[in-house]
């Protein structure tokens, strides 16, 4: 059953075209309906403070929905990962590359596509996005501020697209989203997923200053520590900033709307991960709200959920996050998040404090870390403890 027929069961299925990319008005209208239904249900239309490239993702989805390949319809962009995987498994390597080159912004973000093909597709999408920003940077129709922003985005896309980087997800729409893999995801025995908090977008996905406060730096440091502390465990780490995060201390930060949309996307990621290795969620600040709302519907392979600098996870106890999930919590003594009221009234606030004894999480040491953003800094006990959780070396985790 297609995504369209699931969302609109009383309409007829999309007609099979007579040739690749054949245009028909009904097909086009259904493609648009599918795209906007998909956008609405996966958070792609979540609020943005300014929309820099509002049409790239929509245009890519419409083109995908209208197209065929080798005389066959393409799987819907909202299809289950197993159906997508079966479709791509039926293609030769050359055909897979052709399809990725034709639709990079879809293939690079589609659960069930082989991860190495997603990396390839996202390199193509990043190169195209950088080319567009390069043109905007010198376009006199843009303001000076607009040209400056285009230059910053161009540099970010060029950096993410460098040879050897493994970009698992990329969407340049609005402030943008991305995910990056460290290690071999397909052969990993243990996978850690770093879920960051507020003020994360494409421009802050990686940083030169405060490197380990940015998603890419967090995951890179965690993976390096896991390799050092457990070299015999095949591990991989994902910097997952593939949701729309709130901006600063705002109403969005105090409520759960963006976290709910992010939780749905996180569950989609977990459902599409290759292999059978155990998974640990490493959730920082508002990212712990995302993880908390995703809990309860997590795949069985998720064994651990660790929260750092958490304002709450929208539940009253660690038990509520899953019977078979080990829950860990940490907070530095001087983290300002500790002064945030732990309440949940009329949709405001995120509930009980995960660091309270009553909550029931295993509380971890943060020796060497200070403030709200140092949890992933090399040399800190907080990073060593997260690595122990990620690799399943629980005996080496230091409790408070």
C-alpha positions as CSV (number, residue, x, y, z in Angstrom):
1,X,0.0,0.0,0.0
2,X,1.4,3.4,-0.9
3,X,1.8,6.3,1.4
4,X,-0.9,8.2,-0.6
5,X,-3.4,5.3,-0.3
6,X,-2.7,5.0,3.5
7,X,-3.4,8.7,4.0
8,X,-6.2,8.9,1.5
9,X,-7.9,5.5,1.4
10,X,-10.9,6.6,-0.6
11,X,-9.0,7.7,-3.7
12,X,-7.7,5.5,-6.5
13,X,-4.0,4.5,-6.6
14,X,-1.7,6.5,-8.7
15,X,-1.8,5.5,-12.4
16,X,1.2,3.7,-13.9
17,X,2.8,6.1,-16.4
18,X,3.6,5.0,-20.0
19,X,7.3,6.0,-19.6
20,X,9.8,7.4,-17.1
21,X,8.8,10.7,-15.7
22,X,5.7,10.9,-17.8
23,X,3.6,13.9,-16.7
24,X,-0.1,13.6,-16.1
25,X,-2.2,16.1,-14.1
26,X,-3.7,13.5,-11.8
27,X,-0.2,12.1,-11.1
28,X,1.1,15.6,-10.4
29,X,-1.8,16.4,-8.0
30,X,-1.4,13.2,-6.2
31,X,2.4,13.8,-5.9
32,X,1.8,17.2,-4.4
33,X,-0.8,15.7,-1.9
34,X,1.7,12.9,-0.9
35,X,4.5,15.4,-0.4
36,X,2.5,17.8,1.8
37,X,0.9,15.0,3.8
38,X,4.4,13.6,4.3
39,X,5.7,17.0,5.3
40,X,2.9,17.5,7.8
41,X,3.4,14.1,9.4
42,X,7.2,14.1,9.7
43,X,7.9,17.6,10.9
44,X,9.4,19.0,7.7
45,X,7.1,22.0,8.0
46,X,8.0,22.7,11.6
47,X,8.5,26.4,12.5
48,X,11.7,28.0,11.2
49,X,12.9,31.5,12.2
50,X,13.7,32.2,8.6
51,X,13.3,30.1,5.5
52,X,16.5,30.3,3.4
53,X,15.7,27.5,0.9
54,X,12.0,26.7,1.4
55,X,11.5,24.6,-1.8
56,X,14.5,22.3,-2.2
57,X,13.0,19.4,-0.2
58,X,9.5,19.8,-1.6
59,X,10.7,19.9,-5.1
60,X,12.9,16.8,-4.5
61,X,9.9,14.9,-3.1
62,X,7.6,15.9,-6.0
63,X,10.2,14.8,-8.6
64,X,10.6,11.5,-6.8
65,X,6.9,10.8,-6.6
66,X,6.4,11.6,-10.3
67,X,9.4,9.5,-11.5
68,X,9.9,5.9,-12.4
69,X,13.1,3.9,-12.8
70,X,13.8,1.0,-15.1
71,X,10.1,0.8,-15.9
72,X,9.1,0.5,-12.2
73,X,7.4,2.9,-9.8
74,X,9.7,4.2,-7.0
75,X,8.7,3.3,-3.4
76,X,6.9,6.1,-1.6
77,X,9.1,8.4,0.4
78,X,7.2,7.4,3.5
79,X,7.4,3.6,2.9
80,X,8.6,1.3,5.6
81,X,12.4,0.7,5.6
82,X,12.0,-3.0,4.7
83,X,10.1,-2.2,1.6
84,X,12.6,0.5,0.6
85,X,15.5,-2.0,1.3
86,X,13.8,-4.7,-0.9
87,X,13.5,-2.2,-3.8
88,X,17.1,-1.2,-3.7
89,X,18.3,-4.8,-3.2
90,X,16.6,-5.5,-6.6
91,X,18.8,-3.0,-8.3
92,X,22.4,-3.5,-9.5
93,X,25.1,-1.3,-8.0
94,X,25.2,0.8,-11.1
95,X,21.4,1.3,-11.1
96,X,21.6,2.3,-7.4
97,X,24.2,4.9,-8.2
98,X,22.2,6.3,-11.1
99,X,19.1,6.6,-8.9
100,X,21.1,8.3,-6.1
101,X,22.6,10.7,-8.6
102,X,19.1,11.5,-10.0
103,X,17.4,12.0,-6.6
104,X,20.1,12.7,-4.1
105,X,18.0,14.7,-1.6
106,X,15.5,11.8,-1.4
107,X,17.8,8.8,-1.5
108,X,20.2,10.4,1.0
109,X,17.4,10.7,3.6
110,X,15.4,7.5,2.9
111,X,15.3,4.8,5.6
112,X,16.1,1.4,4.1
113,X,18.6,2.6,1.5
114,X,22.1,1.1,2.0
115,X,24.0,3.5,4.2
116,X,27.0,3.8,1.8
117,X,24.5,4.8,-0.9
118,X,23.0,7.4,1.4
119,X,26.5,8.8,2.0
120,X,27.1,9.1,-1.7
121,X,23.7,10.7,-2.3
122,X,24.3,13.3,0.4
123,X,27.7,14.2,-1.0
124,X,25.9,14.9,-4.3
125,X,23.2,16.9,-2.5
126,X,25.7,18.9,-0.5
127,X,27.7,19.8,-3.6
128,X,24.5,21.0,-5.3
129,X,23.5,23.0,-2.2
130,X,27.0,24.6,-2.0
131,X,26.7,25.6,-5.7
132,X,23.4,27.3,-5.0
133,X,24.8,29.2,-2.0
134,X,27.9,30.2,-4.0
135,X,25.6,31.9,-6.6
136,X,23.6,33.6,-3.9
137,X,26.8,34.9,-2.2
138,X,27.5,37.1,-5.2
139,X,23.9,37.8,-6.3
140,X,23.3,41.6,-6.1
141,X,19.5,41.0,-5.5
142,X,20.4,39.7,-2.0
143,X,21.1,42.0,0.9
144,X,24.6,42.2,2.3
145,X,23.4,40.1,5.3
146,X,21.8,37.6,2.9
147,X,25.0,37.2,0.9
148,X,27.0,36.8,4.1
149,X,24.7,34.0,5.2
150,X,24.9,32.3,1.9
151,X,28.7,32.3,2.2
152,X,28.5,30.7,5.7
153,X,26.1,28.1,4.4
154,X,28.3,27.4,1.4
155,X,31.3,26.8,3.6
156,X,29.3,24.5,5.9
157,X,28.1,22.4,2.9
158,X,31.6,22.2,1.5
159,X,32.9,21.0,4.9
160,X,30.2,18.4,5.3
161,X,30.7,17.2,1.8
162,X,34.5,16.5,2.2
163,X,35.7,13.1,1.2
164,X,35.5,10.6,3.9
165,X,32.7,12.1,5.9
166,X,29.7,9.9,6.3
167,X,26.6,12.1,6.1
168,X,23.5,10.0,6.8
169,X,20.9,12.7,6.5
170,X,20.9,16.2,4.9
171,X,18.1,18.7,4.4
172,X,19.0,22.3,3.5
173,X,15.4,23.6,3.9
174,X,15.2,26.5,6.3
175,X,17.8,26.3,9.0
176,X,18.5,22.8,7.9
177,X,19.1,19.3,9.4
178,X,21.9,16.7,9.2
179,X,23.2,13.5,10.7
180,X,26.7,12.1,10.5
181,X,28.2,8.7,11.2
182,X,31.5,7.9,12.9
183,X,32.6,4.3,12.5
184,X,31.2,1.4,10.4
185,X,27.4,1.5,11.0
186,X,26.7,-1.7,9.1
187,X,29.1,-3.9,11.1
188,X,28.7,-2.2,14.5
189,X,28.0,-4.4,17.5
190,X,27.0,-1.2,19.5
191,X,25.6,2.0,18.1
192,X,25.4,5.3,20.0
193,X,23.0,8.0,18.8
194,X,23.8,11.5,20.1
195,X,20.6,13.6,20.3
196,X,21.4,17.3,20.8
197,X,19.3,20.1,22.3
198,X,18.3,23.6,21.4
199,X,19.9,26.0,18.9
200,X,21.1,23.2,16.6
201,X,20.9,23.6,12.8
202,X,23.2,23.2,9.8
203,X,25.4,26.2,10.8
204,X,25.9,24.9,14.3
205,X,26.1,21.2,13.5
206,X,29.9,21.6,13.8
207,X,32.0,24.4,15.3
208,X,35.7,25.3,15.5
209,X,35.3,27.0,18.9
210,X,33.4,25.0,21.5
211,X,33.8,22.0,19.2
212,X,32.4,19.5,21.7
213,X,29.2,21.5,22.2
214,X,28.2,20.9,18.6
215,X,26.6,17.6,17.5
216,X,29.4,16.5,15.2
217,X,32.1,17.2,17.8
218,X,30.0,15.4,20.5
219,X,29.7,12.3,18.4
220,X,33.3,12.4,17.2
221,X,34.6,12.6,20.7
222,X,32.3,9.9,22.0
223,X,33.3,7.5,19.2
224,X,37.0,8.2,19.8
225,X,36.5,7.5,23.5
226,X,34.6,4.3,22.8
227,X,37.4,3.1,20.6
228,X,40.0,3.9,23.2
229,X,38.1,2.4,26.1
230,X,36.7,-0.7,24.4
231,X,38.9,-1.4,21.3
232,X,37.5,-4.9,20.8
233,X,33.9,-3.7,20.5
234,X,32.9,-2.7,17.0
235,X,31.1,0.6,17.6
236,X,29.6,3.4,15.6
237,X,28.2,6.7,16.7
238,X,25.7,9.0,15.0
239,X,25.5,12.7,15.4
240,X,21.7,13.0,14.9
241,X,20.6,16.6,14.4
242,X,17.9,15.5,12.0
243,X,15.0,17.3,13.8
244,X,13.9,20.9,14.1
245,X,15.3,22.1,17.4
246,X,13.9,25.1,19.4
247,X,15.8,28.4,19.4
248,X,17.2,29.6,22.7
249,X,15.1,30.1,25.8
250,X,11.7,30.3,24.1
251,X,8.2,29.0,24.3
252,X,9.3,26.1,22.0
253,X,12.0,25.2,24.5
254,X,9.5,25.0,27.4
255,X,6.9,23.0,25.4
256,X,6.9,19.6,23.7
257,X,5.7,20.3,20.2
258,X,9.1,20.2,18.5
259,X,10.2,17.3,20.7
260,X,7.2,15.3,19.6
261,X,8.0,15.8,16.0
262,X,11.6,15.0,16.7
263,X,10.6,11.9,18.6
264,X,8.8,10.6,15.5
265,X,11.8,11.2,13.4
266,X,14.1,9.5,15.9
267,X,11.9,6.4,16.0
268,X,12.1,6.4,12.2
269,X,15.9,6.5,12.3
270,X,16.1,3.7,14.8
271,X,13.7,1.5,12.8
272,X,15.9,1.9,9.7
273,X,19.3,1.2,11.4
274,X,21.2,-1.7,9.7
275,X,22.4,-4.8,11.6
276,X,21.3,-6.1,14.9
277,X,23.7,-4.4,17.3
278,X,22.5,-2.8,20.6
279,X,21.7,0.9,20.5
280,X,22.2,3.5,23.2
281,X,20.6,7.0,23.1
282,X,22.8,9.8,24.3
283,X,20.5,12.8,24.9
284,X,21.7,16.3,25.8
285,X,19.4,19.0,27.2
286,X,16.3,19.4,25.1
287,X,17.4,16.3,23.2
288,X,16.4,14.4,26.3
289,X,12.8,15.6,25.9
290,X,12.9,14.2,22.4
291,X,14.3,10.8,23.7
292,X,11.7,10.7,26.5
293,X,8.8,11.2,24.1
294,X,10.3,8.5,21.7
295,X,10.5,6.0,24.6
296,X,7.7,3.5,24.9
297,X,7.8,2.8,21.2
298,X,11.5,2.1,20.8
299,X,12.9,-1.0,19.0
300,X,14.0,-3.8,21.3
301,X,17.6,-3.3,20.3
302,X,17.6,0.0,22.2
303,X,19.3,-1.1,25.5
304,X,20.2,2.3,27.1
305,X,19.0,5.8,27.4
306,X,21.4,8.3,28.9
307,X,20.4,12.0,29.6
308,X,22.8,14.8,30.3
309,X,21.8,18.3,31.4
310,X,18.1,17.2,31.2
311,X,15.2,19.6,31.9
312,X,13.0,16.5,32.2
313,X,11.9,13.7,29.9
314,X,8.1,14.2,30.2
315,X,7.6,11.2,32.4
316,X,7.7,10.6,36.2
317,X,10.2,7.8,36.5
318,X,12.9,5.8,34.7
319,X,10.5,2.8,34.6
320,X,8.2,4.7,32.3
321,X,10.9,4.8,29.6
322,X,10.9,1.1,29.0
323,X,11.0,-2.1,31.1
324,X,14.2,-3.3,29.3
325,X,15.9,0.0,28.9
326,X,18.7,1.0,31.3
327,X,18.3,4.7,32.1
328,X,21.3,6.9,33.1
329,X,21.4,10.6,34.1
330,X,24.2,13.1,34.7
331,X,24.4,16.8,35.5
332,X,27.4,19.0,36.4
333,X,27.2,20.8,39.8
334,X,27.1,24.2,38.1
335,X,24.8,23.4,35.1
336,X,22.1,26.1,35.0
337,X,19.6,23.5,33.9
338,X,19.5,22.4,37.5
339,X,17.7,25.6,38.4
340,X,14.9,25.0,35.9
341,X,11.6,24.2,37.7
342,X,10.8,20.5,37.1
343,X,7.1,20.7,36.4
344,X,4.6,20.0,33.7
345,X,1.5,22.2,33.8
346,X,-0.8,23.0,30.9
347,X,1.9,21.8,28.4
348,X,4.6,23.9,29.9
349,X,7.7,22.2,31.4
350,X,9.1,18.7,31.0
351,X,8.3,17.0,34.3
352,X,10.3,15.2,37.0
353,X,14.0,15.7,37.4
354,X,15.9,12.7,36.1
355,X,18.7,13.4,38.7
356,X,16.3,13.0,41.6
357,X,16.5,9.8,43.6
358,X,12.8,9.3,43.2
359,X,13.1,9.2,39.4
360,X,15.2,6.0,39.6
361,X,17.9,6.6,36.9
362,X,21.5,5.4,37.5
363,X,23.3,8.7,38.2
364,X,26.7,9.1,36.6
365,X,29.8,11.1,37.6
366,X,30.7,14.2,35.6
367,X,34.1,14.9,37.1
368,X,36.1,17.3,35.0
369,X,33.1,18.7,33.2
370,X,31.6,22.1,33.9
371,X,28.6,24.1,32.9
372,X,25.9,23.0,30.4
373,X,28.0,22.0,27.4
374,X,31.1,20.2,28.6
375,X,29.7,16.7,28.9
376,X,31.4,15.4,25.7
377,X,34.8,17.1,26.2
378,X,37.7,14.6,26.0
379,X,39.3,13.9,29.4
380,X,36.1,14.4,31.4
381,X,34.6,11.5,33.4
382,X,31.2,12.4,31.8
383,X,32.6,11.4,28.4
384,X,34.2,8.3,29.7
385,X,30.9,7.2,31.4
386,X,28.9,7.8,28.2
387,X,31.4,5.7,26.3
388,X,31.1,2.9,28.9
389,X,27.3,3.0,28.5
390,X,27.6,3.1,24.7
391,X,29.9,0.1,24.5
392,X,28.0,-1.9,27.1
393,X,31.0,-1.8,29.5
394,X,28.7,-1.0,32.5
395,X,31.3,-2.2,35.1
396,X,33.5,0.8,34.2
397,X,30.8,3.4,34.5
398,X,31.4,5.5,37.6
399,X,28.2,6.3,39.6
400,X,27.7,9.4,41.8
